[in-house]
Amino acid sequence: MTNPTPNPTDPKSRPAAGSTPGPTVARAKAGPPTRHQLAVMIWVAVFPTLTVLNLVLGDWLATMNAITRTFVLATTAVPIVIYGLMPQLHRLRGRLMNRLANPS
């Protein structure tokens, strides 16, 4: 099947107002991190999170036994790392990898 000729009256086939038609350069998207990059990213997210939680909750955690203290820290730290820090680290890594691959 061949592509139909663009219809100038159809708004879907016209370029947006103010845009300049021309060739676009597609940048290669960074692939998934290697296991070593992922290990560093996880360490960069987990260590400061646990440090801050221990500093903030230290007196309260000191009254608990080791199992309860670990449960509280893990229950608090895992969502912070997975939903808060790791997406930002993945974006940062993607920007760094793209910058290294496409210096300009």
Residue frames as qw, qx, qy, qz and C-alpha x, y, z in Angstrom:
[[0.000, 0.890, 0.455, 0.000, 0.00, 0.00, 0.00],
 [0.433, 0.350, -0.006, 0.831, 1.36, 3.42, -0.94],
 [0.156, -0.462, -0.417, 0.767, 1.20, 6.58, 1.12],
 [0.253, 0.815, 0.496, 0.163, -1.53, 8.93, -0.07],
 [0.322, 0.447, 0.006, 0.835, -0.57, 12.45, -1.09],
 [0.170, -0.347, -0.542, 0.747, -0.88, 14.91, 1.82],
 [0.019, 0.761, 0.563, 0.322, -4.10, 16.90, 1.75],
 [0.246, 0.244, -0.202, 0.916, -3.32, 20.61, 2.41],
 [0.447, -0.491, -0.125, -0.738, -6.83, 21.16, 3.81],
 [0.829, -0.378, -0.412, 0.007, -6.46, 18.37, 6.37],
 [0.252, -0.874, 0.314, -0.272, -4.99, 19.83, 9.61],
 [0.874, -0.361, 0.316, 0.078, -3.39, 16.48, 10.45],
 [0.835, 0.277, 0.220, 0.421, -1.24, 16.54, 7.31],
 [0.250, 0.865, -0.072, 0.429, 0.00, 20.13, 7.63],
 [0.533, 0.070, -0.492, 0.685, 2.99, 21.18, 9.74],
 [0.310, -0.736, -0.486, 0.355, 2.16, 23.05, 12.92],
 [0.156, 0.955, 0.095, 0.235, 2.04, 26.83, 12.73],
 [0.207, -0.907, 0.363, -0.054, 5.47, 28.37, 13.14],
 [0.787, -0.294, 0.502, 0.203, 7.29, 25.11, 12.56],
 [0.270, 0.686, -0.524, -0.427, 9.85, 24.74, 9.86],
 [0.978, 0.134, 0.125, -0.100, 9.54, 21.61, 7.81],
 [0.315, 0.732, -0.603, 0.034, 12.81, 19.87, 7.24],
 [0.736, 0.083, -0.661, 0.121, 14.88, 16.90, 8.19],
 [0.610, -0.698, 0.199, -0.317, 14.83, 15.89, 11.81],
 [0.393, 0.439, -0.768, 0.250, 17.78, 14.31, 13.51],
 [0.842, -0.440, -0.192, -0.245, 16.74, 11.49, 15.78],
 [0.066, -0.643, 0.690, -0.325, 19.01, 11.04, 18.76],
 [0.627, -0.017, -0.779, 0.016, 19.71, 7.54, 19.88],
 [0.631, -0.635, 0.055, -0.443, 18.03, 6.79, 23.18],
 [0.042, -0.512, 0.809, -0.285, 20.21, 5.39, 25.93],
 [0.685, -0.095, -0.695, -0.194, 19.64, 1.68, 26.48],
 [0.758, -0.621, -0.154, -0.128, 19.12, 0.02, 29.83],
 [0.176, -0.817, 0.529, -0.147, 21.94, 0.34, 32.36],
 [0.605, 0.263, -0.742, 0.120, 24.56, -2.37, 32.68],
 [0.739, -0.497, -0.452, 0.060, 24.51, -4.37, 35.89],
 [0.557, -0.126, -0.278, 0.773, 27.46, -2.33, 37.17],
 [0.050, -0.325, -0.098, -0.939, 25.78, 0.99, 36.37],
 [0.601, -0.524, -0.409, -0.444, 22.60, -0.23, 38.07],
 [0.722, -0.345, -0.453, 0.392, 24.58, -1.31, 41.14],
 [0.315, 0.027, -0.166, 0.934, 26.13, 2.16, 41.42],
 [0.286, -0.411, -0.261, -0.825, 22.74, 3.84, 40.90],
 [0.699, -0.512, -0.477, -0.145, 21.15, 1.69, 43.63],
 [0.625, -0.242, -0.378, 0.639, 24.01, 2.41, 46.02],
 [0.122, 0.188, 0.001, 0.974, 23.77, 6.16, 45.30],
 [0.473, -0.465, -0.318, -0.678, 20.05, 6.01, 46.12],
 [0.769, -0.424, -0.478, -0.018, 20.07, 3.61, 49.10],
 [0.589, -0.066, -0.415, 0.690, 23.05, 4.81, 51.16],
 [0.006, -0.213, 0.144, -0.966, 21.94, 8.47, 51.58],
 [0.596, -0.410, -0.356, -0.592, 18.34, 7.38, 52.15],
 [0.784, -0.349, -0.490, 0.153, 19.28, 5.03, 54.97],
 [0.433, 0.046, -0.334, 0.836, 21.70, 7.58, 56.43],
 [0.222, -0.320, -0.022, -0.921, 19.04, 10.30, 56.56],
 [0.720, -0.409, -0.409, -0.384, 16.42, 7.91, 57.97],
 [0.729, -0.227, -0.496, 0.415, 18.82, 6.78, 60.69],
 [0.237, 0.119, -0.245, 0.933, 19.70, 10.38, 61.58],
 [0.387, -0.328, -0.141, -0.850, 16.06, 11.49, 61.65],
 [0.817, -0.331, -0.246, -0.402, 14.54, 8.40, 63.30],
 [0.484, 0.342, -0.721, 0.359, 17.59, 7.23, 65.26],
 [0.209, -0.243, 0.628, -0.709, 16.28, 7.91, 68.79],
 [0.779, 0.030, 0.125, -0.614, 12.92, 6.30, 68.02],
 [0.828, 0.286, -0.467, -0.124, 14.53, 3.32, 66.25],
 [0.194, 0.445, -0.764, 0.426, 16.93, 2.74, 69.16],
 [0.542, -0.187, 0.535, -0.621, 14.03, 1.59, 71.33],
 [0.897, 0.214, -0.060, -0.381, 13.17, -1.24, 68.89],
 [0.760, -0.251, 0.565, 0.201, 14.71, -4.67, 68.47],
 [0.191, -0.378, 0.626, 0.655, 16.78, -5.34, 65.33],
 [0.230, 0.341, 0.855, 0.316, 14.00, -7.06, 63.36],
 [0.092, 0.840, 0.502, -0.187, 11.44, -4.31, 63.96],
 [0.141, -0.755, 0.194, 0.610, 14.02, -1.60, 63.27],
 [0.234, -0.154, 0.749, 0.600, 14.98, -3.26, 59.96],
 [0.198, 0.564, 0.789, 0.145, 11.31, -3.65, 59.01],
 [0.024, 0.887, 0.272, -0.372, 10.61, 0.04, 59.68],
 [0.168, -0.616, 0.419, 0.645, 13.69, 1.18, 57.75],
 [0.239, 0.047, 0.834, 0.496, 12.98, -1.10, 54.78],
 [0.163, 0.687, 0.708, -0.007, 9.28, -0.17, 54.67],
 [0.003, 0.899, 0.096, -0.428, 10.22, 3.51, 54.61],
 [0.225, -0.582, 0.517, 0.586, 13.32, 3.38, 52.42],
 [0.430, 0.161, 0.807, 0.372, 12.16, 1.10, 49.59],
 [0.307, 0.802, 0.511, 0.049, 9.33, 3.36, 48.32],
 [0.090, -0.904, 0.133, 0.396, 11.57, 6.43, 48.61],
 [0.334, -0.419, 0.678, 0.503, 14.29, 4.74, 46.55],
 [0.393, 0.272, 0.821, 0.313, 12.08, 2.98, 43.98],
 [0.207, 0.795, 0.555, 0.132, 9.49, 5.70, 43.33],
 [0.111, -0.968, -0.044, 0.222, 11.43, 8.83, 44.24],
 [0.285, -0.742, 0.469, 0.384, 15.13, 8.44, 43.56],
 [0.581, -0.028, 0.725, 0.368, 15.60, 5.70, 40.95],
 [0.486, 0.738, 0.445, 0.147, 13.46, 7.37, 38.23],
 [0.017, 0.980, -0.140, -0.140, 15.52, 10.56, 38.66],
 [0.455, -0.543, 0.628, 0.323, 18.78, 8.60, 38.51],
 [0.631, 0.307, 0.658, 0.273, 17.61, 6.80, 35.35],
 [0.337, 0.914, 0.220, 0.050, 16.79, 10.15, 33.72],
 [0.208, -0.883, 0.365, 0.211, 20.15, 11.59, 34.79],
 [0.591, -0.235, 0.698, 0.329, 21.98, 8.55, 33.44],
 [0.581, 0.587, 0.533, 0.185, 20.05, 8.82, 30.16],
 [0.170, 0.984, -0.017, -0.048, 21.03, 12.49, 29.77],
 [0.366, -0.713, 0.542, 0.253, 24.67, 11.71, 30.57],
 [0.650, 0.041, 0.703, 0.288, 24.77, 8.78, 28.13],
 [0.489, 0.774, 0.379, 0.135, 23.16, 10.87, 25.38],
 [0.028, -0.969, 0.204, 0.137, 25.59, 13.72, 26.02],
 [0.486, -0.492, 0.657, 0.300, 28.53, 11.33, 25.80],
 [0.616, 0.280, 0.690, 0.257, 27.15, 9.71, 22.63],
 [0.345, 0.761, 0.388, 0.390, 26.24, 13.02, 20.94],
 [0.401, -0.507, -0.120, 0.754, 28.74, 15.70, 21.98],
 [0.320, 0.701, 0.394, 0.500, 27.82, 19.08, 20.54]]
